[in-house]
Amino acid sequence: MTRSPATPLPPPKARRRLRENAALTQAQLAARVGVTHETVRAWESGRTTPRGRKREAYAKLLTTLAEEAASRQAEPVPVVVAVGAGPGALSDEATDSLVLPAKPLDGRESGASEEPGASEESGASEESGASGAGAGAESGADSGTGAVSDAGAEPGAGPLTGPEPGLAPAGMTPAQAFDALYEFSAPALVRQAYLLTGRRELARESVERAFQSAWERWPEVARDRDPVGWVRATAYEYALSPWQRFRLRHRHPEPPPADPGDRTLLNTLLRLPPPRRRTLVLYDGVGLGLPETAAETEASTPTAANRLLRAREALADRLPELADPQVLHRRLAEVASAERLRAARPPTVRRGSERRARYLTRAAIAFTVALIGTTALTLRTAPTHYEPPVSPGETVRGVPPRVAPGALSDEQLELRQKLRDQLQHGPERLTPRLD
């Protein structure tokens, strides 16, 4: 007996687009399907997939919304995303991922409570499943990872998130799409990395290294639901790597911020453990929801909530005026925007990624050649037949063992002298002659 195939559903981004075109909220759509508001949010973010009768009801409702939208507009609403785009263009999913509108300061949809009822090592799951390392952050309006489009933003140019850019054309080349993503998100990512490390040069280097890795894996990153989140996670991992402390250039402190308040806030932030500092920057600085923050930090939602509360408590003990999350968000944006943090141009980053790839390729080839040469030399000089080892000597019965010669006795000395004298006065040797 075979199982009947599941009812096909459009991608998560198309589901949300259909709901928004119909002017329905998540609560209204949840009431029509017969589920909770959090379940619809998980379906539209891609963290879970409906099953059974709920899947059929949800698919039927989306089909109805698509038909209503088609009747109102001249063009039908795109329900299925084209994945098989050629190398010269991005898919609709990747192109839409470039458009990441900024989330307002007081508009968060965390989708989970902040009760610290679990320790940092607790592993709990919501209705959508455990939001661990394999879960991706929501893209689109729920990501909140925008940035100003000017790579060389001046101090005070904007907060950690920036204005919403225009939709990227569908016929972009990979290089153009990468440049658009870089110019859109690099300035904000540099400011976020500065809050994590307190070092301007390390923040710029971590973002450039993350984009270099993205260019090396561009087909994968371009089709990711949240390419900015992919780059942000890579930049954070590089910036908070414990190996950075062993670099000579990072052993000397950099000049602190000029403003005393900014300097106090940055020093307090840097005293936090890296996991709590990263969670605080993502939630209160960038504006991600709690499930998305947990997914990006590879932790469960209760663990992320516990880290966030502990980090807020540490900041409030040192700076009581930052107990309000809205004030904390504004102050983090001010500290990051007050510094002159510049990012390299996109072509420079792409060329650096290509040079790094060539260097690693040549190093791998050189190592392989050296390994082959060492193996060939070993095979050439190794013995070709078995040579048994020499067995140790054994004592034979009746034969005295050899001993080292010792001092001569008087009789032996006399005999030796007698033999030497006879050799001198003995008969002469006969030499044959030719007559």
C-alpha positions in Angstrom: 0.0 0.0 0.0 1.5 3.3 -1.1 1.0 6.7 0.6 -0.8 9.4 -1.4 1.4 12.3 -2.3 1.1 15.5 -0.2 -0.8 18.5 -1.5 1.7 20.8 -3.2 2.3 24.2 -1.5 4.0 27.4 -2.8 7.3 28.5 -1.2 7.1 30.3 2.2 7.8 33.7 0.7 4.9 33.2 -1.8 2.6 32.2 1.0 3.2 35.4 2.8 2.9 37.4 -0.4 -0.5 35.9 -1.1 -1.8 36.7 2.4 -0.6 40.2 2.2 -2.1 40.7 -1.3 -5.4 39.6 0.2 -5.1 42.1 3.1 -5.3 39.4 5.7 -3.4 39.3 8.9 -1.8 36.1 10.3 -4.5 35.9 12.9 -7.3 36.1 10.3 -5.7 33.5 8.1 -5.2 31.3 11.2 -8.9 31.5 12.1 -9.9 30.5 8.5 -7.6 27.5 8.6 -8.3 26.5 12.2 -4.8 26.9 13.6 -3.0 29.3 15.9 -1.3 32.6 15.0 2.1 31.2 15.8 1.6 28.2 13.5 0.8 30.4 10.5 4.0 32.4 11.3 6.0 29.2 11.3 4.5 28.1 8.0 5.3 31.5 6.3 8.9 31.5 7.7 9.6 28.0 6.4 10.4 26.6 9.9 7.6 24.1 9.7 5.4 22.5 7.0 1.7 21.8 7.4 0.6 18.2 7.2 -2.6 16.2 6.9 -5.9 17.9 6.7 -4.4 21.3 7.8 -2.1 21.1 4.8 -5.1 20.5 2.4 -7.1 23.3 4.0 -4.1 25.7 3.8 -3.4 24.8 0.2 -7.0 25.3 -0.8 -7.1 28.6 0.9 -3.9 29.8 -0.8 -5.3 28.6 -4.2 -8.4 30.7 -3.5 -6.3 33.8 -2.6 -4.3 33.3 -5.8 -7.5 33.2 -7.9 -8.8 36.3 -6.2 -5.6 38.1 -6.8 -5.5 37.0 -10.5 -9.0 38.3 -10.9 -8.1 41.7 -9.5 -4.9 42.2 -11.5 -3.9 41.8 -15.1 -1.0 39.5 -14.2 -1.4 36.4 -12.0 0.4 36.3 -8.7 3.5 34.2 -9.0 2.9 31.2 -6.8 5.8 28.9 -7.9 9.3 30.3 -7.7 11.7 29.5 -10.6 14.6 27.7 -9.1 16.4 26.6 -12.3 17.8 30.0 -13.1 20.9 30.1 -15.3 24.3 31.3 -14.2 23.6 34.8 -15.6 20.6 35.5 -13.4 19.3 34.8 -10.0 16.1 32.9 -9.1 13.1 34.8 -7.8 13.7 33.5 -4.4 17.3 34.8 -4.4 16.3 38.1 -6.0 13.6 38.8 -3.5 16.0 38.0 -0.7 18.0 41.0 -1.7 15.1 43.2 -0.6 15.3 43.3 3.2 13.2 46.2 4.6 14.2 47.7 7.9 12.2 46.8 10.9 10.9 49.8 13.0 12.5 50.3 16.4 9.5 49.3 18.4 8.1 46.7 15.9 9.2 43.2 16.8 7.5 39.9 16.3 9.5 37.6 18.6 6.9 34.8 18.5 8.2 33.5 21.9 8.2 34.6 25.4 11.3 35.8 27.2 10.8 33.8 30.4 14.1 32.6 31.7 12.7 29.3 32.8 15.5 27.3 31.3 19.3 27.3 31.6 21.6 28.0 28.7 22.1 24.3 28.2 18.4 23.4 28.1 17.1 22.2 24.8 13.4 22.9 24.2 11.4 23.1 21.1 8.3 25.1 20.1 5.4 24.0 18.0 7.6 24.5 15.0 10.3 22.2 16.3 13.7 23.0 17.8 15.1 26.1 16.3 18.7 25.0 16.3 21.6 25.1 13.8 19.6 23.8 10.9 16.8 26.4 11.1 17.1 29.5 9.0 16.1 33.0 9.9 13.0 34.5 8.3 13.7 36.6 5.3 11.9 39.6 3.9 10.1 41.9 6.4 10.8 39.7 9.4 14.6 39.7 9.0 15.3 43.4 9.8 18.8 43.3 8.4 18.8 46.3 6.1 21.6 48.8 5.7 22.3 52.1 4.0 23.4 51.7 0.4 26.5 53.9 0.7 29.5 51.7 1.5 31.4 54.7 2.9 28.8 55.9 5.3 29.9 58.9 7.4 29.4 59.1 11.2 25.8 59.4 12.1 24.6 58.2 8.7 22.1 55.8 10.1 21.3 53.1 12.7 22.2 49.4 12.5 19.4 48.9 10.0 18.8 51.1 7.0 16.2 52.0 4.5 14.5 49.6 2.1 16.2 49.5 -1.3 14.4 49.0 -4.6 13.7 45.6 -6.1 16.8 44.3 -7.9 16.2 43.5 -11.7 15.7 39.8 -12.5 18.4 39.7 -15.3 21.4 40.5 -13.1 24.7 38.8 -13.5 26.2 37.0 -10.5 28.7 39.9 -10.1 26.0 42.5 -10.2 23.8 40.6 -7.7 26.8 40.2 -5.4 27.6 43.9 -5.6 24.0 44.9 -4.9 23.9 42.6 -1.8 27.3 44.0 -0.6 26.4 47.7 -1.0 23.0 47.0 0.7 24.2 45.2 3.8 28.0 45.7 4.2 27.9 49.1 6.1 25.3 47.8 8.6 27.2 44.6 9.1 30.5 46.5 9.8 28.7 48.5 12.5 27.3 45.3 14.1 30.7 43.7 14.0 32.1 46.8 15.7 29.7 46.3 18.6 30.8 42.7 18.9 34.5 43.3 18.9 35.1 47.0 19.7 37.8 47.1 16.9 37.3 49.0 13.7 39.8 47.1 11.6 38.6 43.7 12.8 35.0 44.6 12.1 35.8 45.6 8.5 38.0 42.5 8.0 35.4 40.1 9.3 32.7 41.5 7.0 35.0 41.4 4.0 36.1 37.8 4.8 32.4 36.8 5.1 31.6 38.3 1.7 34.6 36.6 0.2 33.3 33.3 1.5 29.9 34.2 0.1 31.4 34.9 -3.4 33.2 31.6 -3.3 29.8 29.9 -2.6 27.7 32.3 -4.6 25.2 29.9 -6.2 24.4 28.5 -2.8 24.2 32.0 -1.1 22.1 33.5 -4.0 19.4 30.8 -3.5 19.4 31.1 0.2 16.2 32.4 1.8 18.2 35.0 3.7 21.5 35.8 2.1 22.2 38.7 4.5 21.7 36.3 7.4 24.1 33.9 5.9 26.8 36.6 5.5 26.0 38.0 9.0 26.5 34.6 10.7 29.8 34.1 8.9 31.0 37.6 9.9 30.0 37.1 13.5 31.8 33.7 13.7 35.0 35.2 12.3 34.8 38.3 14.5 34.3 36.3 17.7 36.8 33.6 16.9 39.0 32.9 19.9 42.0 32.7 17.6 41.8 36.5 17.1 43.5 37.1 20.4 46.7 35.5 19.2 47.2 37.9 16.3 49.9 40.5 16.9 47.9 43.3 15.3 45.0 42.8 17.8 47.0 42.6 21.0 47.2 46.4 21.2 44.0 48.3 22.1 42.4 50.7 19.6 41.4 54.3 20.6 38.1 54.2 22.4 35.1 56.3 21.4 35.4 60.0 22.1 32.1 60.3 23.9 32.3 59.1 27.5 28.8 57.5 27.4 29.6 55.6 24.3 32.9 54.5 25.8 31.2 53.2 28.9 28.5 51.3 26.9 31.0 49.7 24.6 33.3 48.6 27.5 30.3 47.1 29.3 29.2 45.4 26.2 32.6 43.9 25.6 32.7 42.5 29.2 29.7 40.2 28.3 30.5 36.6 27.2 30.5 36.3 23.4 27.2 34.2 23.2 25.3 36.8 25.3 26.9 39.7 23.5 25.9 38.2 20.1 22.4 37.5 21.2 22.0 41.0 22.5 23.2 42.6 19.3 21.0 40.4 17.2 17.8 41.0 19.2 18.2 44.6 20.5 20.6 45.9 17.9 19.6 44.3 14.6 16.0 43.7 15.6 15.6 40.0 14.9 12.9 38.0 16.6 13.7 35.6 19.4 13.3 32.4 17.2 15.5 33.9 14.5 18.1 34.9 17.0 18.1 31.4 18.5 18.5 29.9 15.0 21.4 32.1 14.1 23.2 31.6 17.3 22.6 27.8 17.1 20.7 27.6 20.3 17.2 26.8 21.5 14.7 29.5 22.0 14.7 29.3 25.8 18.5 29.4 25.8 18.5 32.5 23.6 15.9 34.1 25.9 18.0 33.3 29.0 21.1 34.8 27.4 19.2 37.9 26.4 17.9 38.5 29.9 21.3 37.9 31.5 22.9 40.4 29.1 20.2 43.0 29.8 20.7 42.5 33.5 24.4 43.0 33.2 24.0 46.2 31.2 21.3 47.5 33.5 23.5 47.0 36.6 26.2 49.2 35.0 23.9 51.6 33.1 20.4 51.7 34.7 19.1 54.0 32.0 19.4 51.2 29.5 16.9 49.0 31.3 14.3 49.9 28.6 14.8 47.8 25.5 13.9 50.7 23.2 16.5 53.0 24.8 19.1 50.2 24.5 18.3 49.7 20.8 18.7 53.4 20.2 21.9 53.7 22.1 23.5 50.7 20.3 22.6 52.3 17.0 24.1 55.6 18.1 27.4 54.0 19.3 27.8 52.1 16.1 26.9 55.1 13.9 29.2 57.5 15.7 32.4 55.7 14.4 33.9 56.2 11.0 33.6 52.7 9.7 34.3 52.2 6.0 34.0 49.1 3.9 35.9 48.2 0.7 34.2 48.4 -2.6 32.5 45.3 -4.0 35.0 44.7 -6.9 37.9 44.7 -4.4 36.2 42.1 -2.2 35.5 39.9 -5.2 39.1 40.2 -6.4 40.3 39.3 -2.9 38.1 36.3 -2.8 39.4 35.1 -6.2 43.0 35.7 -5.1 42.4 33.7 -2.0 40.8 30.9 -3.9 43.7 30.8 -6.3 46.2 30.8 -3.4 44.4 27.9 -1.7 44.2 26.0 -4.9 47.9 26.4 -5.6 48.7 25.5 -2.0 46.7 22.3 -2.3 48.4 21.4 -5.6 51.8 22.0 -4.1 51.0 19.9 -1.1 49.7 17.1 -3.4 52.9 17.3 -5.5 55.1 17.2 -2.4 53.1 14.2 -1.1 53.5 12.4 -4.4 57.2 13.1 -4.6 57.8 11.9 -1.0 55.9 8.7 -1.8 57.9 8.1 -5.0 61.2 8.6 -3.1 60.2 6.2 -0.4 59.2 3.6 -2.9 62.5 4.1 -4.8 64.8 3.8 -1.8 62.9 1.2 0.1 64.5 -2.4 0.1 63.0 -4.8 -2.4 63.7 -8.1 -0.6 63.8 -9.4 2.9 67.1 -9.4 4.7 66.9 -11.5 7.9 68.7 -10.1 10.9 72.0 -11.7 12.1 71.2 -14.0 15.0 73.2 -13.6 18.2 76.2 -15.9 18.8 75.8 -19.1 20.9 78.3 -21.0 23.0 79.4 -24.4 21.5 80.2 -27.2 23.9 84.0 -27.8 24.2 85.1 -24.6 22.6 86.1 -21.8 25.0 84.4 -18.5 24.3 86.5 -15.8 22.8 87.7 -13.3 25.2 89.4 -10.0 24.8 93.3 -10.2 24.9 94.8 -9.1 28.1 98.3 -8.3 29.3 101.1 -10.7 28.3 102.9 -12.8 30.8 106.6 -12.8 31.3 107.0 -16.1 29.3 104.9 -14.7 26.5 107.0 -11.6 26.4 110.2 -13.6 26.3 108.9 -15.8 23.5 107.9 -12.8 21.5 111.4 -11.2 21.8 113.0 -14.5 20.8 110.9 -14.7 17.6 111.8 -11.2 16.7 115.5 -11.8 17.1 115.4 -15.0 14.9 113.8 -13.1 12.1 116.7 -10.7 12.0 119.5 -13.3 12.0 117.9 -16.0 10.0 118.9 -17.2 6.5 118.6 -14.8 3.7 115.8 -15.2 1.2 116.6 -16.8 -2.1 115.8 -14.6 -5.0 115.5 -16.3 -8.4 117.7 -14.9 -11.1 117.5 -15.1 -14.9 120.8 -16.5 -16.3 
